[in-house]
């Protein structure tokens, strides 16, 4: 059975999709990725789709599902490398991909994930400080 590799890079998981996804492979990726987010306590997921030339409504839903499930597990999702034809198709299909952040390339995507994680940590620090103040 085919599998798409999921690499860990610090607090992030990196997925590079090099083939057009058929339904079973997409479902396996969804399940494997969510399990890895939970197992590794990842704070971000970067999905590189630069080699994907066609995205149908099913694949669009899978990406949205991955983002939603990851968010529940406290991880942000960034999709990078989207080709213009793929973006046009997603809009024409009416798939807004809620919860999915996008970036042009992997470097910008990693920077976006890092900035989102830094903001989350700062918010948590502020909440902790407010709780400490109330406790006193």
C-alpha positions as CSV (number, residue, x, y, z in Angstrom):
1,X,0.0,0.0,0.0
2,X,1.3,3.5,-0.9
3,X,2.1,5.9,1.9
4,X,3.0,9.6,1.8
5,X,6.0,10.3,4.1
6,X,5.4,12.6,7.1
7,X,8.6,14.2,8.4
8,X,9.1,15.8,11.7
9,X,11.0,19.1,11.8
10,X,11.2,20.3,15.4
11,X,7.6,21.3,16.5
12,X,6.3,20.9,12.9
13,X,5.3,18.1,10.6
14,X,6.2,18.3,6.9
15,X,4.3,16.5,4.1
16,X,5.3,16.8,0.5
17,X,2.8,15.3,-1.9
18,X,4.6,14.2,-5.0
19,X,1.8,12.3,-6.7
20,X,-1.8,13.0,-7.6
21,X,-3.8,11.6,-4.7
22,X,-6.4,8.9,-5.2
23,X,-9.2,8.6,-2.6
24,X,-7.7,5.8,-0.5
25,X,-4.3,7.4,-0.4
26,X,-5.8,10.8,0.6
27,X,-7.8,9.1,3.4
28,X,-4.7,7.3,4.6
29,X,-2.8,10.6,4.6
30,X,-5.5,12.2,6.6
31,X,-5.5,9.5,9.3
32,X,-1.7,9.2,9.4
33,X,-1.2,12.9,9.7
34,X,-3.7,13.4,12.5
35,X,-2.2,10.5,14.4
36,X,1.3,12.0,14.0
37,X,0.1,15.4,15.2
38,X,-1.3,13.7,18.3
39,X,1.7,11.4,18.8
40,X,4.4,14.1,18.4
41,X,2.4,17.0,19.9
42,X,3.3,19.0,16.8
43,X,2.3,22.6,16.8
44,X,2.2,23.0,13.0
45,X,1.6,21.0,9.8
46,X,3.1,22.1,6.5
47,X,1.7,20.5,3.4
48,X,3.6,21.0,0.1
49,X,1.3,20.5,-2.9
50,X,3.6,22.0,-5.5
51,X,3.7,18.8,-7.5
52,X,-0.1,18.4,-7.4
53,X,-1.7,19.5,-10.7
54,X,-5.3,18.6,-10.0
55,X,-7.4,19.0,-6.9
56,X,-10.9,17.8,-6.9
57,X,-13.6,18.5,-4.3
58,X,-12.7,15.3,-2.3
59,X,-9.1,16.3,-2.1
60,X,-10.1,19.8,-1.1
61,X,-12.3,18.4,1.7
62,X,-9.4,16.2,2.9
63,X,-7.1,19.2,3.2
64,X,-9.9,21.1,5.1
65,X,-10.4,18.1,7.3
66,X,-6.7,17.8,8.1
67,X,-6.7,21.5,9.1
68,X,-9.8,21.2,11.3
69,X,-8.5,18.0,13.0
70,X,-5.1,19.5,13.5
71,X,-6.6,22.7,15.0
72,X,-8.5,20.6,17.5
73,X,-5.2,19.0,18.5
74,X,-3.6,22.5,18.8
75,X,-1.7,22.6,15.6
76,X,-1.9,25.1,12.7
77,X,-1.9,24.0,9.0
78,X,-0.2,25.8,6.2
79,X,-0.4,24.6,2.5
80,X,2.4,25.7,0.2
81,X,3.1,25.6,-3.4
82,X,-0.4,25.8,-4.7
83,X,-0.4,26.2,-8.5
84,X,-2.7,28.8,-9.9
85,X,-4.9,26.2,-11.7
86,X,-5.4,24.5,-8.4
87,X,-6.4,27.7,-6.6
88,X,-8.9,28.5,-9.4
89,X,-10.4,25.0,-9.2
90,X,-10.8,25.2,-5.4
91,X,-12.6,28.6,-5.7
92,X,-14.8,27.3,-8.6
93,X,-15.8,24.3,-6.5
94,X,-16.7,26.6,-3.7
95,X,-14.2,25.1,-1.2
96,X,-13.0,27.9,1.0
97,X,-10.6,25.6,3.0
98,X,-11.4,27.1,6.4
99,X,-8.6,26.9,8.9
100,X,-6.0,26.4,6.1
101,X,-3.4,29.0,5.8
102,X,-1.5,29.3,2.6
103,X,1.9,30.5,1.5
104,X,3.8,30.6,-1.8
105,X,6.7,28.4,-0.9
106,X,8.1,26.2,1.8
107,X,10.4,28.8,3.3
108,X,7.6,31.4,3.7
109,X,5.3,28.6,5.0
110,X,7.7,27.7,7.7
111,X,8.1,31.3,8.7
112,X,4.3,31.7,8.8
113,X,4.0,28.6,11.1
114,X,6.8,29.9,13.4
115,X,5.1,33.3,13.6
116,X,1.7,31.7,14.4
117,X,3.3,29.5,17.1
118,X,5.1,32.5,18.6
119,X,1.8,34.5,18.8
120,X,0.1,31.5,20.5
121,X,2.9,31.3,23.1
122,X,2.7,35.0,23.8
123,X,-1.1,34.8,24.3
124,X,-0.6,31.8,26.7
125,X,2.0,33.8,28.6
126,X,-0.4,36.8,28.9
127,X,-3.1,34.5,30.1
128,X,-0.8,32.9,32.7
129,X,0.3,36.4,33.9
130,X,-3.4,37.4,34.3
131,X,-4.1,34.2,36.2
132,X,-1.2,34.8,38.5
133,X,-2.4,38.3,39.2
134,X,-5.9,37.1,40.1
135,X,-4.6,34.4,42.3
136,X,-2.7,36.9,44.4
